[in-house]
Amino acid sequence: MAEELRRNNRFGEAINVYREAAEASDVTDDIRRKALASVELMQEINGFVNVDLMNP
C-alpha cells in the first residue's frame, strides 16, 4: 500500500503508513530500517528546492 501511495506522489499518506509500520510491535529490525529510510527519502524529496530556478 505504501509503495502505491509513493508511486502516486501521495507522500504524506505514504509517510504515515511507513511510520506506522516502523512503530509496530512485531516488526523486524530490517523492515523498521527500510521504512524509516523511505520516510527520510520522501522528506528529502518534499524539501528539495532548486535555487537556480528561484534566482534567474
C-alpha positions in Angstrom: 0.0 0.0 0.0 2.7 2.5 0.9 4.6 1.8 -2.3 1.5 2.5 -4.3 1.0 5.8 -2.4 4.6 6.8 -3.0 4.4 6.0 -6.8 1.3 8.2 -7.0 3.1 11.1 -5.3 0.9 10.9 -2.2 3.9 11.3 0.1 2.1 12.5 3.2 -0.1 9.4 3.3 2.9 7.1 2.4 5.0 8.6 5.2 2.2 7.9 7.7 1.9 4.2 6.5 5.7 3.8 6.7 5.9 5.3 10.2 3.0 3.0 11.4 4.9 0.0 10.0 8.2 1.1 11.7 6.4 1.6 15.1 4.5 -1.8 15.0 5.5 -4.1 17.9 6.0 -7.2 15.7 8.2 -5.5 13.0 11.7 -6.8 12.3 14.7 -4.5 12.5 15.2 -4.8 8.8 11.7 -3.7 8.0 11.9 -0.9 10.5 15.2 0.4 9.0 13.7 0.3 5.4 10.5 2.0 6.5 12.4 4.8 8.2 14.8 5.2 5.2 11.8 5.5 3.0 10.4 8.2 5.2 13.7 10.1 5.2 13.9 9.9 1.4 10.4 11.2 0.9 11.0 14.1 3.3 14.1 15.0 1.3 12.1 14.9 -1.9 9.4 17.1 -0.4 12.0 19.6 0.9 14.0 19.9 -2.3 14.4 23.4 -3.7 16.3 24.2 -6.9 17.8 27.5 -6.0 18.9 28.1 -9.7 15.2 28.3 -10.7 14.5 30.7 -7.9 17.3 33.2 -8.8 17.2 33.9 -12.5 
